[in-house]
Amino acid sequence: MQPAHDSLERLVPDRLAVPDASGLATLDLHLARYEFAARHLRPGRALDLACGVGYGTRLLADRAGVPVVGADLSPEAIAYAKSRYGKPGVEFRIADAMRFEDAEGFDSIVSLETVEHLPDPAGFLARAVALLRPGGSFVASVPTTPSTDLNPHHRHDFSERSFRRAVAVHGLAELDCLRQVQRVPLRSVLGRRELRMGDLRKNLPAYYARNPRALARRIATTLRHGLANHYITIAWRKPA
């Protein structure tokens, strides 16, 4: 079975069409994050947690030359990953990011655009840090402009400050960060002209009527940043 490619939450590079401008732009952002993460991988085992269809897992292995495990909750995504991006040294597993276990631990853990989806971000971060060997690197990313109003798959909004604080409590030291901006194609969004746009929250006026603070955040961020989504990817090091 092919993984769904008409969702905001599943990028399948081979199935993106030229008219899907937002999908192609989003893929470029994701690839840049993985390139950034690859530069911060430590020698030894690496984990790509919530890996999707596996293109980033393969990129990490190719760039860093280390064995990488990719884990994702979707059986369809993992089946596709194994068939499309598998090679010696790249392993794919079906696993829930909130419950992932591995007795050996990892020297590097990458989890991009994951935390905002989870019911318990603090619990997830604690689990990831526990899986990380001493001296290991942790690379993660989140949107830093509001997204929960438009994207029903997102459960939490983060700022740069709140994201850093969520990780800092575990004693990791920040090494580097990558900031990204994605301009919003307003016509495509309002007209839902692309497949992935069908996932946007329905009946936004009613949602804002029920959640006036979300409307206030949307107005404030639009006045400050315009029609753009901002993201940050941060690399940390666990004490040796």
Short mmCIF file of the C-alpha atoms (twelve columns), coordinates in Angstrom:
data_MODEL
# 
_entry.id   MODEL 
# 
loop_
_atom_site.group_PDB 
_atom_site.id 
_atom_site.type_symbol 
_atom_site.label_atom_id 
_atom_site.label_alt_id 
_atom_site.label_comp_id 
_atom_site.label_asym_id 
_atom_site.label_seq_id 
_atom_site.Cartn_x 
_atom_site.Cartn_y 
_atom_site.Cartn_z 
_atom_site.pdbx_PDB_model_num 
ATOM 1   C CA . MET A 1   0.000   0.000  0.000   1 
ATOM 2   C CA . GLN A 2   1.263   3.468  -0.909  1 
ATOM 3   C CA . PRO A 3   1.408   6.054  1.901   1 
ATOM 4   C CA . ALA A 4   -1.036  8.929  1.556   1 
ATOM 5   C CA . HIS A 5   0.570   11.908 -0.201  1 
ATOM 6   C CA . ASP A 6   -2.382  14.317 -0.084  1 
ATOM 7   C CA . SER A 7   -1.820  15.349 3.525   1 
ATOM 8   C CA . LEU A 8   -0.016  18.210 5.218   1 
ATOM 9   C CA . GLU A 9   1.645   15.583 7.397   1 
ATOM 10  C CA . ARG A 10  3.120   13.175 4.851   1 
ATOM 11  C CA . LEU A 11  5.677   14.203 2.254   1 
ATOM 12  C CA . VAL A 12  6.386   11.605 -0.431  1 
ATOM 13  C CA . PRO A 13  9.033   13.191 -2.693  1 
ATOM 14  C CA . ASP A 14  8.427   10.884 -5.660  1 
ATOM 15  C CA . ARG A 15  4.737   11.787 -5.707  1 
ATOM 16  C CA . LEU A 16  4.971   15.567 -5.540  1 
ATOM 17  C CA . ALA A 17  3.708   17.169 -8.743  1 
ATOM 18  C CA . VAL A 18  4.991   20.404 -10.271 1 
ATOM 19  C CA . PRO A 19  1.717   22.287 -9.538  1 
ATOM 20  C CA . ASP A 20  2.127   21.442 -5.832  1 
ATOM 21  C CA . ALA A 21  4.195   24.546 -5.093  1 
ATOM 22  C CA . SER A 22  3.713   24.365 -1.335  1 
ATOM 23  C CA . GLY A 23  4.673   20.689 -1.235  1 
ATOM 24  C CA . LEU A 24  7.860   21.244 -3.224  1 
ATOM 25  C CA . ALA A 25  8.788   24.232 -1.053  1 
ATOM 26  C CA . THR A 26  8.124   22.205 2.091   1 
ATOM 27  C CA . LEU A 27  10.300  19.377 0.793   1 
ATOM 28  C CA . ASP A 28  13.155  21.842 0.237   1 
ATOM 29  C CA . LEU A 29  12.813  22.993 3.855   1 
ATOM 30  C CA . HIS A 30  12.829  19.418 5.136   1 
ATOM 31  C CA . LEU A 31  15.878  18.490 3.082   1 
ATOM 32  C CA . ALA A 32  17.732  21.546 4.407   1 
ATOM 33  C CA . ARG A 33  16.899  20.445 7.972   1 
ATOM 34  C CA . TYR A 34  18.225  16.963 7.310   1 
ATOM 35  C CA . GLU A 35  21.408  18.381 5.764   1 
ATOM 36  C CA . PHE A 36  21.831  20.499 8.904   1 
ATOM 37  C CA . ALA A 37  21.215  17.452 11.115  1 
ATOM 38  C CA . ALA A 38  23.692  15.331 9.151   1 
ATOM 39  C CA . ARG A 39  26.454  17.840 9.891   1 
ATOM 40  C CA . HIS A 40  25.881  17.322 13.610  1 
ATOM 41  C CA . LEU A 41  25.723  13.522 13.736  1 
ATOM 42  C CA . ARG A 42  28.248  11.830 16.001  1 
ATOM 43  C CA . PRO A 43  30.159  8.680  15.038  1 
ATOM 44  C CA . GLY A 44  28.098  5.630  15.946  1 
ATOM 45  C CA . ARG A 45  24.406  4.734  15.759  1 
ATOM 46  C CA . ALA A 46  21.811  7.325  14.752  1 
ATOM 47  C CA . LEU A 47  18.029  7.384  15.088  1 
ATOM 48  C CA . ASP A 48  15.572  9.280  12.879  1 
ATOM 49  C CA . LEU A 49  12.467  9.309  15.061  1 
ATOM 50  C CA . ALA A 50  9.168   9.903  13.230  1 
ATOM 51  C CA . CYS A 51  10.975  9.410  9.928   1 
ATOM 52  C CA . GLY A 52  7.968   9.416  7.589   1 
ATOM 53  C CA . VAL A 53  8.696   7.656  4.305   1 
ATOM 54  C CA . GLY A 54  12.438  7.597  4.987   1 
ATOM 55  C CA . TYR A 55  14.041  9.990  2.525   1 
ATOM 56  C CA . GLY A 56  15.654  11.908 5.381   1 
ATOM 57  C CA . THR A 57  16.862  8.728  7.072   1 
ATOM 58  C CA . ARG A 58  18.645  7.759  3.885   1 
ATOM 59  C CA . LEU A 59  20.101  11.261 3.534   1 
ATOM 60  C CA . LEU A 60  21.532  11.072 7.069   1 
ATOM 61  C CA . ALA A 61  23.162  7.720  6.342   1 
ATOM 62  C CA . ASP A 62  24.582  8.855  3.000   1 
ATOM 63  C CA . ARG A 63  25.963  12.150 4.297   1 
ATOM 64  C CA . ALA A 64  27.335  11.024 7.658   1 
ATOM 65  C CA . GLY A 65  28.329  7.469  6.787   1 
ATOM 66  C CA . VAL A 66  26.832  6.026  9.976   1 
ATOM 67  C CA . PRO A 67  24.177  3.331  10.553  1 
ATOM 68  C CA . VAL A 68  20.739  4.903  10.949  1 
ATOM 69  C CA . VAL A 69  17.462  3.537  12.290  1 
ATOM 70  C CA . GLY A 70  14.303  5.207  10.989  1 
ATOM 71  C CA . ALA A 71  11.150  4.756  13.064  1 
ATOM 72  C CA . ASP A 72  7.588   5.806  12.291  1 
ATOM 73  C CA . LEU A 73  4.111   4.918  13.516  1 
ATOM 74  C CA . SER A 74  2.711   4.353  10.001  1 
ATOM 75  C CA . PRO A 75  3.089   0.816  8.594   1 
ATOM 76  C CA . GLU A 76  2.481   2.178  5.080   1 
ATOM 77  C CA . ALA A 77  5.241   4.769  5.452   1 
ATOM 78  C CA . ILE A 78  7.711   2.200  6.775   1 
ATOM 79  C CA . ALA A 79  6.886   -0.288 4.008   1 
ATOM 80  C CA . TYR A 80  7.502   2.456  1.446   1 
ATOM 81  C CA . ALA A 81  10.722  3.493  3.211   1 
ATOM 82  C CA . LYS A 82  12.081  -0.042 3.118   1 
ATOM 83  C CA . SER A 83  11.339  -0.437 -0.593  1 
ATOM 84  C CA . ARG A 84  12.482  3.034  -1.697  1 
ATOM 85  C CA . TYR A 85  15.247  4.119  0.692   1 
ATOM 86  C CA . GLY A 86  16.599  0.965  2.274   1 
ATOM 87  C CA . LYS A 87  20.257  -0.016 1.969   1 
ATOM 88  C CA . PRO A 88  22.862  -1.752 4.160   1 
ATOM 89  C CA . GLY A 89  23.235  0.278  7.332   1 
ATOM 90  C CA . VAL A 90  19.710  1.739  7.118   1 
ATOM 91  C CA . GLU A 91  17.012  0.021  9.178   1 
ATOM 92  C CA . PHE A 92  13.338  0.959  9.337   1 
ATOM 93  C CA . ARG A 93  10.992  0.078  12.208  1 
ATOM 94  C CA . ILE A 94  7.294   0.574  12.904  1 
ATOM 95  C CA . ALA A 95  7.216   2.334  16.268  1 
ATOM 96  C CA . ASP A 96  5.375   5.017  18.218  1 
ATOM 97  C CA . ALA A 97  7.700   7.936  18.972  1 
ATOM 98  C CA . MET A 98  6.181   8.234  22.461  1 
ATOM 99  C CA . ARG A 99  6.985   4.587  23.251  1 
ATOM 100 C CA . PHE A 100 10.100  3.890  21.195  1 
ATOM 101 C CA . GLU A 101 12.625  1.655  22.983  1 
ATOM 102 C CA . ASP A 102 16.116  0.450  22.140  1 
ATOM 103 C CA . ALA A 103 18.426  -1.316 24.572  1 
ATOM 104 C CA . GLU A 104 21.660  -0.106 22.942  1 
ATOM 105 C CA . GLY A 105 20.932  3.613  22.796  1 
ATOM 106 C CA . PHE A 106 22.084  6.047  20.125  1 
ATOM 107 C CA . ASP A 107 24.954  8.468  19.564  1 
ATOM 108 C CA . SER A 108 22.670  10.815 17.597  1 
ATOM 109 C CA . ILE A 109 18.915  11.305 17.521  1 
ATOM 110 C CA . VAL A 110 17.091  13.369 14.913  1 
ATOM 111 C CA . SER A 111 13.380  14.179 15.112  1 
ATOM 112 C CA . LEU A 112 12.142  16.871 12.763  1 
ATOM 113 C CA . GLU A 113 8.680   18.468 12.899  1 
ATOM 114 C CA . THR A 114 7.557   15.920 15.482  1 
ATOM 115 C CA . VAL A 115 7.143   17.571 18.882  1 
ATOM 116 C CA . GLU A 116 4.210   19.797 17.899  1 
ATOM 117 C CA . HIS A 117 2.131   16.714 16.977  1 
ATOM 118 C CA . LEU A 118 2.486   14.811 20.220  1 
ATOM 119 C CA . PRO A 119 0.136   14.685 23.214  1 
ATOM 120 C CA . ASP A 120 3.042   14.955 25.668  1 
ATOM 121 C CA . PRO A 121 6.021   16.929 24.290  1 
ATOM 122 C CA . ALA A 122 7.824   16.884 27.645  1 
ATOM 123 C CA . GLY A 123 7.491   13.113 27.902  1 
ATOM 124 C CA . PHE A 124 8.750   12.662 24.355  1 
ATOM 125 C CA . LEU A 125 11.806  14.840 24.950  1 
ATOM 126 C CA . ALA A 126 12.599  12.981 28.168  1 
ATOM 127 C CA . ARG A 127 12.426  9.661  26.310  1 
ATOM 128 C CA . ALA A 128 14.644  10.923 23.489  1 
ATOM 129 C CA . VAL A 129 17.277  12.205 25.926  1 
ATOM 130 C CA . ALA A 130 17.183  8.886  27.800  1 
ATOM 131 C CA . LEU A 131 17.867  7.035  24.526  1 
ATOM 132 C CA . LEU A 132 20.843  9.287  23.816  1 
ATOM 133 C CA . ARG A 133 24.270  8.075  24.895  1 
ATOM 134 C CA . PRO A 134 26.525  10.438 26.872  1 
ATOM 135 C CA . GLY A 135 28.134  12.961 24.538  1 
ATOM 136 C CA . GLY A 136 25.495  12.292 21.895  1 
ATOM 137 C CA . SER A 137 23.754  14.858 19.692  1 
ATOM 138 C CA . PHE A 138 20.048  15.626 19.515  1 
ATOM 139 C CA . VAL A 139 18.578  17.549 16.572  1 
ATOM 140 C CA . ALA A 140 14.931  18.611 16.499  1 
ATOM 141 C CA . SER A 141 12.751  21.216 14.807  1 
ATOM 142 C CA . VAL A 142 9.393   22.946 15.332  1 
ATOM 143 C CA . PRO A 143 7.352   25.735 13.757  1 
ATOM 144 C CA . THR A 144 7.837   28.958 15.729  1 
ATOM 145 C CA . THR A 145 4.809   30.758 14.343  1 
ATOM 146 C CA . PRO A 146 1.312   29.545 15.280  1 
ATOM 147 C CA . SER A 147 0.138   26.469 13.385  1 
ATOM 148 C CA . THR A 148 -2.495  24.745 15.513  1 
ATOM 149 C CA . ASP A 149 -5.265  26.974 14.166  1 
ATOM 150 C CA . LEU A 150 -4.681  26.062 10.528  1 
ATOM 151 C CA . ASN A 151 -3.268  22.544 10.878  1 
ATOM 152 C CA . PRO A 152 -5.537  20.196 12.854  1 
ATOM 153 C CA . HIS A 153 -2.694  17.673 13.151  1 
ATOM 154 C CA . HIS A 154 -0.698  20.066 15.351  1 
ATOM 155 C CA . ARG A 155 -1.419  20.022 19.092  1 
ATOM 156 C CA . HIS A 156 1.076   22.609 20.361  1 
ATOM 157 C CA . ASP A 157 2.468   25.977 19.312  1 
ATOM 158 C CA . PHE A 158 6.074   26.829 20.170  1 
ATOM 159 C CA . SER A 159 8.208   29.924 20.166  1 
ATOM 160 C CA . GLU A 160 11.988  29.719 19.944  1 
ATOM 161 C CA . ARG A 161 12.134  30.465 23.654  1 
ATOM 162 C CA . SER A 162 9.598   27.828 24.736  1 
ATOM 163 C CA . PHE A 163 11.228  25.162 22.555  1 
ATOM 164 C CA . ARG A 164 14.669  25.886 23.958  1 
ATOM 165 C CA . ARG A 165 13.329  25.822 27.507  1 
ATOM 166 C CA . ALA A 166 11.648  22.451 26.930  1 
ATOM 167 C CA . VAL A 167 15.003  20.892 26.024  1 
ATOM 168 C CA . ALA A 168 17.197  22.885 28.416  1 
ATOM 169 C CA . VAL A 169 15.598  21.217 31.454  1 
ATOM 170 C CA . HIS A 170 17.375  18.008 30.399  1 
ATOM 171 C CA . GLY A 171 20.812  19.582 30.628  1 
ATOM 172 C CA . LEU A 172 21.694  19.524 26.918  1 
ATOM 173 C CA . ALA A 173 23.972  22.245 25.531  1 
ATOM 174 C CA . GLU A 174 22.957  24.036 22.337  1 
ATOM 175 C CA . LEU A 175 25.491  23.761 19.507  1 
ATOM 176 C CA . ASP A 176 23.873  25.394 16.491  1 
ATOM 177 C CA . CYS A 177 20.535  26.394 15.002  1 
ATOM 178 C CA . LEU A 178 18.925  26.788 11.591  1 
ATOM 179 C CA . ARG A 179 16.095  29.288 11.053  1 
ATOM 180 C CA . GLN A 180 13.803  28.982 8.045   1 
ATOM 181 C CA . VAL A 181 10.964  31.035 6.582   1 
ATOM 182 C CA . GLN A 182 8.297   29.708 4.240   1 
ATOM 183 C CA . ARG A 183 6.065   32.210 2.481   1 
ATOM 184 C CA . VAL A 184 2.404   31.191 2.454   1 
ATOM 185 C CA . PRO A 185 0.846   30.903 -1.056  1 
ATOM 186 C CA . LEU A 186 -2.373  32.672 -0.114  1 
ATOM 187 C CA . ARG A 187 -4.345  31.811 -3.254  1 
ATOM 188 C CA . SER A 188 -3.515  28.137 -2.967  1 
ATOM 189 C CA . VAL A 189 -4.387  28.109 0.715   1 
ATOM 190 C CA . LEU A 190 -7.702  29.939 0.391   1 
ATOM 191 C CA . GLY A 191 -8.693  28.026 -2.706  1 
ATOM 192 C CA . ARG A 192 -7.350  24.676 -1.437  1 
ATOM 193 C CA . ARG A 193 -6.004  24.189 -4.941  1 
ATOM 194 C CA . GLU A 194 -3.335  21.662 -4.017  1 
ATOM 195 C CA . LEU A 195 -3.901  18.144 -2.725  1 
ATOM 196 C CA . ARG A 196 -2.147  18.796 0.570   1 
ATOM 197 C CA . MET A 197 -4.280  21.875 1.249   1 
ATOM 198 C CA . GLY A 198 -7.337  19.678 1.703   1 
ATOM 199 C CA . ASP A 199 -6.007  18.916 5.180   1 
ATOM 200 C CA . LEU A 200 -6.339  22.505 6.393   1 
ATOM 201 C CA . ARG A 201 -8.804  23.078 9.202   1 
ATOM 202 C CA . LYS A 202 -12.360 23.405 7.965   1 
ATOM 203 C CA . ASN A 203 -14.610 26.340 8.943   1 
ATOM 204 C CA . LEU A 204 -11.939 28.585 10.430  1 
ATOM 205 C CA . PRO A 205 -14.392 31.345 11.448  1 
ATOM 206 C CA . ALA A 206 -16.210 28.891 13.724  1 
ATOM 207 C CA . TYR A 207 -12.895 27.664 15.132  1 
ATOM 208 C CA . TYR A 208 -11.795 31.213 15.917  1 
ATOM 209 C CA . ALA A 209 -15.180 31.956 17.505  1 
ATOM 210 C CA . ARG A 210 -14.553 29.048 19.889  1 
ATOM 211 C CA . ASN A 211 -10.876 29.938 20.348  1 
ATOM 212 C CA . PRO A 212 -10.508 33.735 20.391  1 
ATOM 213 C CA . ARG A 213 -6.930  33.500 21.711  1 
ATOM 214 C CA . ALA A 214 -5.964  31.564 18.595  1 
ATOM 215 C CA . LEU A 215 -7.384  34.368 16.464  1 
ATOM 216 C CA . ALA A 216 -5.441  36.936 18.489  1 
ATOM 217 C CA . ARG A 217 -2.221  34.944 17.987  1 
ATOM 218 C CA . ARG A 218 -2.887  34.651 14.252  1 
ATOM 219 C CA . ILE A 219 -3.461  38.409 13.901  1 
ATOM 220 C CA . ALA A 220 -0.371  39.240 15.957  1 
ATOM 221 C CA . THR A 221 1.920   36.905 14.047  1 
ATOM 222 C CA . THR A 222 0.585   38.110 10.679  1 
ATOM 223 C CA . LEU A 223 1.220   41.723 11.643  1 
ATOM 224 C CA . ARG A 224 4.726   40.814 12.765  1 
ATOM 225 C CA . HIS A 225 5.803   38.319 10.103  1 
ATOM 226 C CA . GLY A 226 3.355   38.743 7.248   1 
ATOM 227 C CA . LEU A 227 2.045   35.666 5.449   1 
ATOM 228 C CA . ALA A 228 4.892   33.372 6.408   1 
ATOM 229 C CA . ASN A 229 5.639   30.340 8.552   1 
ATOM 230 C CA . HIS A 230 8.833   30.352 10.602  1 
ATOM 231 C CA . TYR A 231 10.737  27.281 11.783  1 
ATOM 232 C CA . ILE A 232 13.786  26.524 13.864  1 
ATOM 233 C CA . THR A 233 16.010  23.442 13.918  1 
ATOM 234 C CA . ILE A 234 18.418  23.132 16.853  1 
ATOM 235 C CA . ALA A 235 21.339  20.794 17.505  1 
ATOM 236 C CA . TRP A 236 22.189  20.003 21.135  1 
ATOM 237 C CA . ARG A 237 24.882  17.908 22.838  1 
ATOM 238 C CA . LYS A 238 24.293  15.663 25.841  1 
ATOM 239 C CA . PRO A 239 26.959  15.946 28.545  1 
ATOM 240 C CA . ALA A 240 29.593  13.226 28.374  1 
# 
